[in-house]
């Protein structure tokens, strides 16, 4: 039971980590977050289902298209729900992103339907024994993909021109603008990347959960808790916090039952933040006077 819970927890934790990385990316670059991140995850699953099942595209074609559509959704969120308010120094983007997420959820509800749909992948059903634990190939692939995308983000930020431009915007937007960096474009790219990560999480988790319009709501809330818990200014901290949260959740569910899962996990988050206000891996902001 312990081994199965840990494997399941690592898979869930990777999904929480990917969603939380989206919060990290947008907060680091623009000082804002996308509270429609849960909807982005749902859209990834729905887009991939529609392309692969409804339109019968092969997965190797459906997945890139679904991720591209999720990125386009991120650009839309930044353009109409964040930029107009952030430009004026208003915090109304908080409510605007929530509202846009609700619009996305309900649009899918009316077009996709309210009935949950199973999304099976042939390769995901292949099972094997790992150190005495019977697991599926998907349970192994989820943490591998999650950590792989986190590593790719690290390479992007340090080895590519776009990544360096985003880092420059993080450090000093005004100086970056004077150096010829297109700051609005860098921020838009951050939102596109964040929703791409969320879409990837949705696609990976879809075979384990039914695909439906509100599947990302609770995931989005948990991911935001993970982002704060890990220290939203630390990419690897956010990812590690996701894994820790997922394993803790799986252990509570296995040994105490699902009725206690949300109560105890969110209680532990509150306690952890009360002890470490900057998160497990975050750093206190240094204020110069």
C-alpha positions in Angstrom: 0.0 0.0 0.0 2.8 2.4 0.9 4.6 1.9 -2.5 1.4 2.3 -4.5 0.5 5.5 -2.6 4.0 7.0 -3.2 3.9 6.2 -6.9 0.4 7.6 -7.2 1.4 10.6 -5.2 4.4 11.4 -7.4 2.1 11.3 -10.4 -0.4 13.7 -8.9 2.4 15.8 -7.4 4.0 16.2 -10.9 0.6 17.6 -12.2 0.3 20.0 -9.3 3.9 21.0 -9.9 3.3 21.7 -13.6 0.3 23.9 -12.8 2.2 25.7 -10.1 5.1 26.3 -12.4 2.6 28.3 -14.5 1.9 30.5 -11.5 5.6 30.9 -10.9 6.3 31.9 -14.5 3.7 34.6 -14.8 4.4 35.9 -11.3 8.2 36.1 -11.8 7.9 37.9 -15.1 4.9 40.2 -14.6 4.0 40.1 -10.9 0.6 38.7 -11.8 -0.8 35.2 -11.8 -3.4 33.5 -14.0 -6.3 32.3 -11.8 -7.7 30.6 -14.9 -4.9 28.0 -14.7 -7.3 25.3 -13.7 -9.3 26.0 -16.8 -6.2 25.8 -18.9 -5.6 22.3 -17.6 -9.2 21.4 -18.5 -8.8 22.8 -22.0 -5.7 20.7 -22.6 -7.7 17.5 -21.8 -10.8 18.6 -23.7 -8.8 19.7 -26.8 -6.8 16.5 -26.9 -10.0 14.4 -26.4 -11.8 16.2 -29.2 -8.9 15.9 -31.6 -8.0 12.3 -30.8 -11.4 10.8 -30.1 -14.0 13.0 -31.9 -11.8 13.8 -35.0 -9.7 10.6 -34.9 -6.3 12.3 -35.1 -3.4 10.2 -33.8 -2.1 11.2 -30.4 1.3 12.4 -31.8 -0.7 14.9 -33.9 -3.5 15.7 -31.3 -1.1 16.5 -28.4 0.9 19.3 -30.1 -2.2 20.9 -31.5 -3.9 20.8 -28.1 -0.8 22.4 -26.5 -0.7 25.1 -29.2 -4.4 25.9 -28.5 -3.7 26.1 -24.8 -0.8 28.5 -25.5 -3.2 30.6 -27.6 -5.6 30.7 -24.6 -2.8 31.9 -22.4 -2.2 34.8 -24.9 -5.9 35.6 -24.7 -5.9 35.7 -20.9 -2.9 38.0 -20.8 -4.3 40.3 -23.5 -7.8 40.8 -22.3 -7.8 39.9 -18.6 -4.4 41.0 -17.4 -2.7 43.7 -19.6 -5.4 46.3 -19.6 -5.6 46.3 -15.7 -1.9 45.8 -15.0 -1.0 48.7 -17.3 -3.1 51.0 -15.1 -1.6 49.6 -11.9 -4.9 48.0 -11.0 -5.3 44.6 -9.3 -8.6 43.9 -11.1 -6.7 41.2 -13.1 -7.3 39.0 -10.1 -11.1 38.9 -10.7 -10.7 39.2 -14.5 -8.7 36.0 -14.8 -11.1 34.2 -12.4 -14.0 35.4 -14.6 -12.3 34.3 -17.8 -11.8 30.9 -16.3 -15.5 30.6 -15.4 -16.4 31.7 -19.0 -14.1 29.0 -20.4 -15.5 26.3 -18.1 -19.1 27.1 -19.0 -18.3 27.4 -22.7 -16.9 23.9 -22.6 -20.0 22.8 -20.6 -22.3 24.0 -23.4 -20.2 22.7 -26.3 -18.6 19.6 -24.9 -21.5 18.5 -22.7 -21.8 18.0 -19.0 -21.3 14.2 -19.0 -17.8 13.1 -18.0 -16.0 11.1 -20.7 -13.3 8.5 -20.3 -10.1 9.1 -22.3 -8.2 5.9 -22.6 -4.7 5.6 -24.2 -3.6 2.2 -25.3 0.0 2.7 -24.2 -1.1 4.1 -20.8 -2.8 0.8 -19.9 0.5 -1.2 -20.1 1.4 -2.4 -16.6 4.6 -3.6 -15.0 6.0 -4.4 -11.5 8.4 -1.9 -10.0 10.0 -2.9 -6.7 7.0 -5.1 -5.9 4.4 -2.4 -6.8 2.0 -3.0 -9.7 1.9 0.2 -11.7 0.9 1.4 -15.2 3.2 2.9 -17.7 1.3 6.2 -17.4 2.1 6.4 -13.7 5.7 6.3 -14.6 5.4 8.7 -17.5 3.6 11.4 -15.6 6.5 12.3 -13.2 9.0 11.8 -15.9 7.2 14.3 -18.2 6.6 16.7 -15.3 10.2 16.8 -14.2 11.3 16.9 -17.8 9.2 20.0 -18.5 10.6 21.6 -15.4 14.1 20.9 -16.6 13.2 22.3 -20.0 12.0 25.5 -18.4 15.3 25.8 -16.6 17.2 25.4 -19.9 14.8 27.9 -21.7 15.5 30.6 -19.1 19.3 30.2 -19.2 20.1 29.1 -22.7 17.7 30.9 -25.1 17.2 34.5 -26.1 13.6 34.5 -25.1 14.5 33.0 -21.7 17.2 35.6 -21.1 14.8 38.4 -22.1 12.2 37.1 -19.6 14.9 37.0 -16.9 15.8 40.6 -17.7 12.1 41.6 -17.4 12.0 39.9 -14.0 15.0 41.8 -12.7 14.1 45.3 -14.0 11.3 45.9 -16.6 12.4 49.5 -17.2 16.0 48.6 -17.8 14.9 45.7 -20.1 12.8 48.1 -22.1 15.7 50.5 -22.5 17.8 47.6 -23.8 15.4 47.0 -26.6 13.5 44.1 -25.0 9.8 43.9 -25.9 8.5 43.7 -22.4 4.8 43.1 -23.3 5.9 40.3 -25.7 8.0 38.7 -22.9 5.0 38.8 -20.5 2.7 37.4 -23.2 5.1 34.5 -23.8 5.2 33.8 -20.0 1.4 33.4 -20.0 1.5 31.2 -23.1 4.1 29.0 -21.5 2.2 28.8 -18.3 -1.0 27.6 -20.0 1.1 25.2 -22.1 2.3 23.6 -18.9 -1.3 23.4 -17.6 -2.5 21.9 -20.8 0.3 19.2 -20.6 -0.9 18.4 -17.1 -4.4 18.0 -18.3 -3.5 15.7 -21.1 -1.4 13.5 -18.8 -4.0 13.3 -16.1 -7.0 12.8 -18.5 -6.7 8.9 -18.7 -6.8 8.7 -14.9 -9.8 11.1 -14.5 -12.8 11.6 -16.6 -12.7 14.6 -19.0 -15.3 17.2 -18.1 -15.7 21.0 -17.9 -14.9 21.5 -14.3 -12.1 19.0 -13.9 -9.5 21.7 -13.5 -11.2 23.7 -10.7 -9.9 21.8 -7.7 -6.6 21.1 -9.4 -6.1 24.9 -9.9 -6.8 25.7 -6.3 -4.4 23.0 -5.1 -1.7 24.2 -7.6 -1.9 27.7 -6.3 -1.5 26.4 -2.7 1.5 24.4 -4.0 3.0 27.5 -5.6 2.7 29.5 -2.4 3.9 26.5 -0.3 7.0 26.1 -2.5 7.8 29.8 -2.6 6.4 31.2 -5.7 9.7 32.8 -6.7 11.5 29.4 -6.8 10.9 27.2 -9.8 12.4 24.0 -8.4 10.9 24.8 -5.0 7.5 24.9 -6.6 8.0 21.6 -8.3 9.3 19.9 -5.2 6.4 21.3 -3.2 4.1 19.8 -5.8 5.7 16.3 -5.4 5.5 16.6 -1.6 1.9 17.7 -1.7 1.0 14.9 -4.0 2.7 12.2 -1.9 1.1 13.6 1.3 -2.3 13.6 -0.3 -1.9 10.0 -1.6 -0.8 8.8 1.8 -3.7 10.4 3.6 -6.1 9.0 1.1 -4.6 5.5 1.4 -4.4 5.2 5.2 -7.2 7.5 6.4 -9.7 7.6 3.5 -10.6 10.3 0.9 -13.0 12.0 3.4 -9.9 13.4 5.3 -7.8 14.2 2.2 -8.7 17.9 1.6 -9.1 18.7 5.3 -5.7 17.5 6.3 -3.7 18.5 3.3 -4.9 22.1 3.3 -4.5 22.2 7.1 -0.9 21.1 6.7 -0.4 23.9 4.1 -1.7 26.5 6.5 0.6 25.2 9.3 3.6 25.1 7.0 3.0 28.7 5.8 2.5 29.8 9.4 5.9 28.4 10.3 7.6 29.5 7.0 5.7 32.5 5.5 7.9 32.6 2.4 7.2 29.0 1.6 9.4 25.9 2.0 11.9 27.0 -0.6 11.2 30.7 -1.0 13.4 33.6 0.2 12.3 36.7 2.1 12.2 39.8 -0.1 15.1 42.2 0.7 13.9 45.8 0.9 16.4 48.5 0.4 15.9 51.8 2.2 
